[in-house]
Amino acid sequence: MLFHSFEFILGFLPIAVAGFYLLAHRAGRAPAVLFLVVASLFFYAWWNPVYFLLIAFSLLFNFAIGREIGRRRRDGRAARAVLWLGLAGDIGLLGYFKYANFFVAAAEDATGMRFVWDAVILPLGISFFTFQQIAYLVDVHEGRAAEYGFARYALFVLFFPQLIAGPIVHHHEILPQFDRDQVFRFDIANLAPGLTMFAIGMFKKVVIVDALAWYADPVFAGAAAGGAVTLVEAWLAAFAFTFQLYFDFSGYTDMAVGLARLFGVKLPMNFNSPYKSVSFIDFWRRMHVTLSRFLRDYIYVRLGGAQYGFPH
């Protein structure tokens, strides 16, 4: 289910917002949180119900691993072994869906054989919810994460505004917000900025991106088919495609921020005018802020990069 689809705008979103606040008002926080978790699972499964099993497995696996790491923290070696088990499971699952097709194709090219193989379809958002859970496991191991009940942990992973395209949030960025009474009371002050950001993002995706695609796509398709493309057409198509990517991600980021604000939740900034960058590194930091933060904090630093300072 896409944010700019009719099913989402006219069906899912009004039910999710109204159901959350009505349950919070009449039944309390716990049923409202559970409702939001179930709604987020429905949102994800709408695209392909089979992948409900995938995200449910990932959720249960990482929750159990996090609990076990917390239980064994006094025994550093045992806790580290459980952490590595969790990381291996997450990376293995992500690697299978991202690279299985590539390795099978490479093996076929190298051997000349043809394997019986159904192409693996990459699930929506698998990188985002996997990276979030990897960061959580590392934080648990280092004593920086509190122990949450399953419903709250599921909400941290599944919260639908950021589930399929980010931002990659830390547990301490989103769960403490659900400890505030204001989040469970409907506030008109959140409605205006939330809908405004959502509308701006939808305009970028539906109007600007689609308009650019009308020009870029036929040129690239013609070139792929062996047709002649003039120098001017090639440059115009390249620029159109460049801004198509820019406004597509910018629009999705705006919509995610706006949707979260409807629930009184503020997501971290994830897009910061990357075409104002002064270097290639600065470009990637601005293009996907939270992904760059994850790569820096949980890969670069862990591999010893911090010994030589952060990259500039």
Secondary structure by P-SEA (a helix, b strand, c coil): ccccccccccccaaaaaaaaaaaaaccccaaaaaaaaaaaaaaaacccccaaaaaaaaaaaaaaaaaaaaaaccaaaaaaaaaaaaaaaaaaaaaaaccaaaaaaaaaaaccccccccbbbbccaaaaaaaaaaaaaaaaaacccccccaaaaaaacccccccccccccccccccccccccccccccaaaaaaaaaaaaaaaaaaccaaaaaaacaaaaaaaaaacccccaaaaaaaaaaaaaaaaaaaaaaaaaaaaaaaaaccccccccccccccccaaaaaaaacaaaaaaaaaccccccccccccccc
